[in-house]
Amino acid sequence: MKIENSKTGRVDAVLALYLGLPRNQIEKLIKNIGIKIDGVFTQKNSTKLVGGEIIEYEFVEAAPEKQKYPVDFDVEILYEDDALLVINKPPFVTVHPAASVKEATLVDWLIQKGVSLSTISGEERHGIVHRIDKETSGALVIAKTNEAHMALSKQLEDKSMGRYYLALVDVPLKENIVVEKPIGRNQNNRLKMAVNENGREAKSAFMKLCLSNDEKTELISAKLFTGRTHQIRVHLQALSRHILGDSLYGFKSQNSKISRIMLHAYAIYFKHPSTNQYMQVIAPLFDDFEQILKKHFRKECINEKITLRYITDNFKLFC
């Protein structure tokens, strides 16, 4: 297939405009398969175009991917139709497979369920629009068609899609606060991120919800305006706070029986890619999180403040 180019800029950006596809797919097409510009083969996404070039490309469909490991976990489906599904990701489930992952992932579950999108670059995709860390639980949206994936990815980029999180922290916040600090890779530990003046722009808002009975810990809610790796954990660490169970970023308790980070994506909001209807989907808390709340927090406070209305209305007051 050929395109007579009349635009200027990087070839990956220009081709994405012509084809109406996400830029990351075009980047993979060029890197994995290659294209021709005026008859010259290239696999460089950064090639500059000035206009007047003939771009030749070929789509390559991926062979169906097989499950790597048998699925030994259940996933609650919160909403599903022909375009997408929203799930409540369990804790301890990795989203994407990797060489270091020797167990079933969410991708294995999607393959078992038959969710698999077409691709232009020879790589299998399974509609996952955004990620949640392995130990983190909660709402995750998955596209079932290429059109839905493209529309949801654009919403993620322009911030019209987002999530509200619940977290238990080891020291109460002094006040509701918005944190704007750039985040980059931690220079001393490649597993961690850190506030870094040379990092990427990052903005988070944190809201106080309920103090524990002994007033030593606190249930808070978080809202992200950017999507950096470990963003909530890094910005809380900048406030000298840590999420219960998060030993990577500083929570330490030798007597702790908390087996994972107490962070949950409580609700997700977006516009439906087919109907354009505004949607909000709540993901119920898992038992381990619930048990801590029941044991250490007043029921009246929890019932009043763990509602989508309370959280959204009160975030509007300060961010």
N, C-alpha and C positions, 0 to 999 in steps of 0.2 A: 504494500500500500504506500502511496506517495502523498506528500503535502507540498504545495508551493507556498513557501513561507514569505510573509510580508511584515513580520514583526522583528523587533530587536530584543536581545537578552539571552540568558542561559538557555540552552537547548531543552533541558528538562522542564523549565518553567513555560517555555513557548509551546512545547508539545502537549503539556498538560492542559493549556488553554484551548488548543485546537481540538483535542480529543475529549475534553470535559471530564477528565479523570483525576483522582487525587495525585498530587505530585509524587508521593512516596511510591505509588505504583509505577509511574513513569521512570523514576530513578532506578527501580529494580529492573524494568524492561531494558533500559540502556546499559546498566551494569552487567546484567546476567546474559542478555541476548545480543545487545548491540544494535546500532542503527547505521545508516549511511547518510552522509551529508554531501551532496553533489558527487555522489558515487564513491566517497571515501568512508571506509568503515571506522567507527569509533565506539568506545564504551565509556567515554568521559561525559558525565552529566554537566560539567562546567563549561563545555564548549560554547563559545560566544557566537551568536547569530547577528547579522547586520541587516537581513532582509534580502530576498531574492534567491535563497537557497532552495534546493529540492531535498526534502527529508524523506527517506525511505525507512519503513519499519515493518515488523511482522509480529503478530501476537502468537504466543506459544501457550497452549493450555497445559495445565499441570495434570500429571497422572493422579488419580485418587489416592489420598493418603490413608494408610492403615493405622489402626490403633497400635500404640507401642506397648501399652500395659492394660490389663483388664481393669475396668472401672469398679472400685470398691466403695464408692461414696454416692450419696443421694444429693441432688440439687433441687431446691425448691424453685419452681417457675412462678414468678409473681404476675407476669403478663405475657401473652403470646398471641400473635396473629401472623398473617402471611409475610409480613415485612420484617418483623423483629421479635425478640423475646427479651424480657428482663428477668434476671435470676437473682437469688440471694446466695452469693458465693459463700460456701462454708469456710471456716478457718482451716488452715493446714492444707489447702488445695492450691497447687501452683497453677497459674493461668496458662503459660506457654511452656512447651517442652524445651529441654536443653540437655547438653551432654552430661551435666552434673545431676540431672533429675532422673532418679531411678524408680519412679512410681507414676501412676496415672495422673494426668493433668486435666484441666478443664477442656483443653483441646481434644483429649481422648473421649471425654464425655460428649462433646459436640459431634465428633466423628460417629460415635455410637448412635447419636440422635439423628444423624444425617444432615447436619447443618454444614454446608461447604459452599463457598462462593466461587464463581469462575474467576480466572486471573489472566493477566496479559503477559506475565513475566516468567511463567514456568514454575511458580511457587504456589503451593496450596495455601489458601486463606480460609479462616473459619468465622469471619464476621465480627471478631472482637475489636471493638472501637477504642476501648481504654483498658487500663490495667488496675489490678488491686494486688498488693503484696501477698505473699503466701499466707502469712498469719492473720492478715486483715480480712474481715468478713464484710458482706453487705452487697448493696445493689450494683449490678453490672448489666449494661445493655449490650445486646448482640444482634447484629444485622443478619438477615436471612437472604437478602438480595444485594447485588452490586449497587443498585440505585439507593437502597436504604443505607448501605455502608458509606457511600459517598456523601449523602445528605447529613448523616449523623457525624461523620468526620468533620464536615464543615462547621456544624454546630459546636463541636468540641473546640475548634480553632477560634471561632468568634465569640466563645464563652456563653452562647445561648443555651448550651447544655451544661449542667453542673450537678454537684452532689452536696448534701449536708451530712456531716459526720458526727458521731458521738464518740467521746473518748473519756477514759478515766485517768486523771493525772495525779502525780504523787504529792504535789504542792498546789493549793488553791491559787487561782489567778487573783491579782489585786483588783483587776477591773476588766471589763470587756475591752478588747484591744484589736487593732489592725496592725499586722507586722508586714513591712515591706523591706525585705533584705534579699540580695541576690544569692543564689545557691549554685555551688559548683562541687566538683569531686573533692573529697577530703584528701589532702596531700599525704597524710600519714596512714590512712587506712582506705584501701580501694573499695571496701565493702560499704563505706559510708559516704554521705554527702555532708556539706558544711556551708555555713554562711561564708561567702567568698566575694570580695569586691570585684573580682574578674569573672564571677559566675553569671548565670542567666537571671534576669528579672524574676522576682517571685513575690507574691502578695497573698497573705492569709488573714482571715478574721477568726477570732476566738471569743466565745461567749460563755459566761458563767451560767450554770444551770442549778445544780444542787450540791451542797456540802454533805460529806459523810457525817454520820452520827458523832464521830470524834473530831470532826472538822479538820482532819489531817489530809484528806484526799477530796477530789472534786470531780463531778461529772460536768463536762463541758461539751459544747458543740463547735464545730469548725466548718468554715466555708472557704473554698479555694477560688482565687481569681486567676491563678496560673496552675499549670500541671507539672511541676518539677518532681523528680524522684525523691521520695521520702520527705516531701515538703512540710507536712504537718509536724513530723517528728523533728526536723531540723529547726523550724521556727519556734517550736516549743522549747527545744534545747537552748535557743538564743534567749529565751525568757527564764532560763534555769528551771524549767519544768520538764517532766518526762512522763510518757504514758506507762501505766502499770504494765509490767511484763516486757517492756522494751529494753532489754539489757544492752543492745547494740548502741543505743544512744544515751545510756546512763542510769536507767532504773536498776537499782541493786537491792536485793533483799534475800539474805541467805535462808530466811524462814518462809519465803514466798512459795505458795503452791500454785501461783498463776502460771499457766503453761504457754501462754501466748500473749501477744500485744493486745491490749484492750482498746481496739480501734475498730469502728463499725461504720460502713457507709449506709446511713440510715434512710436516706431518700435521694432519689434521682429525678431531675426534671429536664424535659426536652420537648421539642415539637415533633409530632409524628411525621416521619418522612413522606408518607403517602397522603394523609388527610390534613396535615399542618395543624392538627389539634394539639393544644398545649397539654402535656401529660406530667403528672407527678406520681411516682410509685414509691411506696414505703416498704422497706425490707425489715421484717421483724428481727429483734435481737436473738442471738443464740443463747443456749442455756448457761454457758459459762459466764457470759456477761450479765445475764439476768440474775444469776445466783449472787453475784457480788452486790448488785443493786438491792436485792431483797435483804441481804444480810447486814449491809452497812449504811443504807440510805433510808430516809423516811418515805413511806409509800405515798403520802400526800404530795410531796414535792415531785416525785417521779411521775405520778399520774398527771399532774398539772403541766409539767414542762416537757415531757417527751411526747410532744404532739407536733405535727408539721406546722400547724397554724401558729403555735407559740414560737417555734424556732424561726420561721420565716418572718413573722411580724417583728420580732425583737432584733433580728439582724438588720432590718431596715432602719432601725433607730440609730445605728452607729456606723454603718458601712454602706 
